[in-house]
Amino acid sequence: MDAEDDWKSSSGEVTDTDQINDEDFYSTSACLSKLQFRSDVSKAKWNVEMGMAEVIEKKGKMWIATGIVRNGKTFCLIEETLFLAEIGALLVMDDNDECLALKDIYKKISEETNGCSWELFEVYKHLKSLGYVVGRHGVPWSMKGVENNSKPCSSQGTIQNNRVEGVEENSITCAVQMLSNLQVDELRLNFDVYLPNSKFRKSSPGDPAFLLCLVRGSPPANAKSEVLERQCGGIPLKLCHVDHGRVSFFSFKRVELPILP
């Protein structure tokens, strides 16, 4: 029998009024240190070699579900860094302890050298603004409970991590290698998405509500989508597409058509 893939979509246009309130308003041209809307501004230092920001001062409850923990330190991936900087919750410094303007962080996104593109950032921003917990697929929130594995890091985003005791520095190196090898154009699983949960724990996050894959252009062929679904291990897969700031989400439904006489 023939099968028809029925696309279900839900979409929402991302606008300033949808995502941020007056307290979270930000400027794209000025240093965040000039913004005084928040009293719980955290600080981080951008590490060029790692392609991540190391958090040096944490304030607020946002860190319950933001940033990865390695060797007792918290690091923000580029999409996390920019999102927090945009809402005025994170002050990002360079090697000279000078404040990075938003336009400088935007440039890092546009270079697409840290495993994230503009489209992926817009997806991340949209979901975070709705309250979802979003993590980079294949990058564990914490090394607690991650079993030892001697295989090398995968460019597909799956990090083979080691036990916590004495080897978390190696896991940081592994994460850096993975981020530098990612090709943002390839069809792959991008984000693990969890429902809003104030009791979320990085050490035991559980299974995500769904896995997300960014699609550019036309929907993927059946064969490619089936490969992605097999990688999900039974967790629902959603595809997303970004068009001029409009973020749309899709899922596949297989329908069996009756055989006509």
C-alpha positions in Angstrom: 0.0 0.0 0.0 1.1 3.6 -0.6 1.9 5.9 2.2 1.5 9.6 2.3 3.3 11.8 4.7 0.9 14.3 6.2 2.6 17.4 7.5 1.2 19.0 10.5 2.4 22.4 11.3 2.1 25.0 14.0 3.9 28.3 13.6 4.3 31.6 15.3 6.0 34.8 14.3 8.6 36.0 16.7 8.2 39.7 17.6 9.6 41.9 20.3 6.2 42.1 22.0 5.8 38.3 22.0 9.1 37.6 23.6 10.2 40.3 26.0 8.6 42.7 28.4 9.7 46.2 29.3 12.2 44.9 31.9 13.9 42.7 29.3 14.2 45.4 26.6 17.7 45.5 25.1 19.7 47.7 22.8 21.6 46.2 19.9 24.2 49.0 19.7 25.2 49.7 23.3 27.1 47.7 25.9 24.8 45.8 28.2 26.4 47.4 31.2 24.4 50.5 30.4 21.2 48.6 30.9 19.9 48.8 34.4 16.5 47.0 34.1 17.7 43.9 35.9 19.1 43.5 39.4 20.2 39.9 38.7 22.7 40.3 35.9 25.2 37.5 35.6 28.7 37.8 34.1 30.6 35.6 31.7 33.9 35.7 29.8 33.9 34.7 26.1 36.5 32.0 25.3 37.4 32.3 21.6 39.2 28.9 21.5 36.3 27.1 23.1 33.6 29.0 21.3 31.7 29.3 24.6 31.3 31.7 27.4 32.5 30.7 30.9 30.2 32.0 33.5 32.1 33.8 36.3 29.2 35.2 38.3 25.8 33.6 38.4 22.6 35.4 39.5 19.0 34.5 39.2 17.2 31.2 38.7 17.8 30.9 35.0 20.9 28.8 35.5 18.7 25.9 36.6 18.1 25.1 33.0 20.7 27.1 31.1 24.4 26.3 30.5 26.4 23.1 30.6 28.4 22.1 33.7 32.0 20.8 33.3 34.5 20.5 36.1 32.4 22.5 38.5 32.2 25.4 36.0 29.2 26.6 33.9 29.6 27.3 30.2 27.1 28.9 27.8 26.9 27.8 24.2 26.7 30.6 21.7 22.9 30.5 21.4 22.5 30.6 25.2 25.0 33.4 25.4 23.2 35.6 22.9 19.8 34.9 24.3 20.7 35.9 27.8 22.6 38.9 26.5 19.6 40.1 24.5 17.3 40.0 27.5 19.9 41.8 29.7 20.5 38.9 31.9 24.1 38.3 31.0 27.1 40.6 30.7 29.7 39.1 28.3 33.3 40.2 28.6 36.2 39.7 26.3 39.8 38.8 27.2 40.5 42.4 28.1 37.5 42.4 30.6 35.7 44.8 28.3 32.0 44.4 27.7 31.0 42.8 24.4 28.3 44.7 22.5 25.4 42.7 21.1 26.6 43.4 17.6 29.8 41.6 18.5 27.9 38.5 19.6 25.7 38.7 16.6 28.8 38.5 14.5 29.8 35.3 16.2 26.5 33.8 15.3 26.8 34.9 11.7 30.2 33.2 11.3 28.5 29.9 12.0 31.7 28.5 13.5 30.3 27.3 16.8 27.6 24.9 15.7 24.8 27.5 15.5 23.3 29.6 12.7 20.9 32.5 12.7 18.0 30.1 12.0 18.9 27.9 14.9 19.3 30.8 17.2 15.8 32.1 16.2 14.4 28.6 17.0 16.2 28.5 20.3 15.0 32.0 21.2 11.4 31.3 20.2 11.2 28.2 22.4 13.0 29.7 25.4 10.6 32.7 25.2 7.7 30.3 25.5 9.3 28.8 28.6 10.7 25.5 27.2 13.9 24.1 28.4 16.2 23.7 25.4 19.6 22.0 25.2 22.0 21.4 22.3 21.5 17.8 21.2 24.4 15.5 22.0 25.8 17.8 24.6 25.0 16.6 28.2 23.9 19.2 30.6 26.2 17.7 33.3 28.8 14.9 33.4 27.1 13.3 36.4 25.8 9.9 35.5 27.5 9.9 32.0 29.2 6.5 31.5 32.8 6.2 30.4 33.3 5.6 26.6 36.6 5.7 24.8 35.1 6.5 21.3 36.0 9.9 19.8 33.6 12.8 19.7 31.0 12.7 16.9 30.5 15.6 14.5 26.8 14.7 14.6 26.6 16.2 18.0 26.9 13.0 20.1 29.7 13.3 22.7 31.2 10.2 24.1 31.9 11.4 27.6 33.9 10.0 30.5 33.2 9.4 34.2 33.2 12.5 36.4 36.2 11.5 38.5 39.3 13.2 37.2 38.3 13.5 33.5 35.9 16.4 33.2 38.7 18.6 31.6 38.7 16.0 28.8 35.0 16.4 28.3 35.4 20.2 27.8 38.0 19.5 25.1 35.6 17.0 23.5 32.8 19.5 23.5 35.1 22.1 21.8 36.1 19.6 19.2 32.5 18.7 18.5 31.4 22.3 18.2 34.2 23.2 15.8 33.3 20.2 13.6 29.6 20.8 13.3 28.2 21.7 9.9 25.2 23.9 10.5 23.8 23.1 7.0 23.6 19.4 7.4 20.3 17.7 8.3 20.7 16.5 11.9 19.2 16.6 15.3 19.8 20.1 16.7 18.0 20.5 20.1 16.5 18.5 22.9 13.3 20.2 24.1 11.8 19.8 27.5 8.4 21.1 28.7 8.6 24.0 31.1 9.6 22.6 34.5 10.7 24.5 37.5 12.2 21.3 39.0 14.4 20.5 36.0 17.8 19.1 37.1 20.9 19.1 34.8 22.2 16.0 36.6 19.1 14.0 35.8 17.1 15.8 33.0 15.2 12.7 31.9 14.0 12.3 28.3 13.1 15.4 26.4 9.5 16.0 25.2 10.7 16.0 21.6 13.8 16.3 19.5 14.1 19.1 17.0 15.7 19.3 13.5 16.1 22.4 11.5 15.1 22.1 7.8 16.2 24.5 5.2 14.2 24.6 2.0 12.0 21.7 1.1 10.9 19.0 3.6 13.4 16.1 3.7 12.8 13.0 1.7 11.1 10.0 3.4 14.4 8.1 3.6 16.2 11.0 5.4 13.3 11.6 7.8 13.2 7.9 8.7 16.9 8.0 9.5 16.4 10.9 11.8 13.5 9.1 13.5 15.6 6.1 14.2 18.2 8.3 15.9 15.5 9.6 18.2 15.2 6.3 20.2 11.4 6.6 20.4 11.3 10.2 21.4 9.0 12.3 19.1 10.7 14.2 16.3 9.7 17.6 15.1 11.1 19.5 12.2 11.3 23.3 12.1 11.7 25.9 9.5 12.5 29.6 9.7 11.4 32.2 7.2 12.1 35.9 7.9 11.7 35.4 11.6 8.7 33.1 11.4 9.4 29.8 13.1 7.2 26.9 12.0 7.2 23.4 13.5 6.2 20.2 11.6 5.8 16.6 12.4 5.2 13.5 10.2 2.1 11.4 10.3 2.1 8.2 8.2 -1.3 7.5 6.6 -2.2 4.2 4.9 -4.3 4.7 1.8 -6.8 2.1 0.8 -6.2 0.1 -2.4 -8.7 1.2 -5.0 -10.3 -1.5 -7.1 
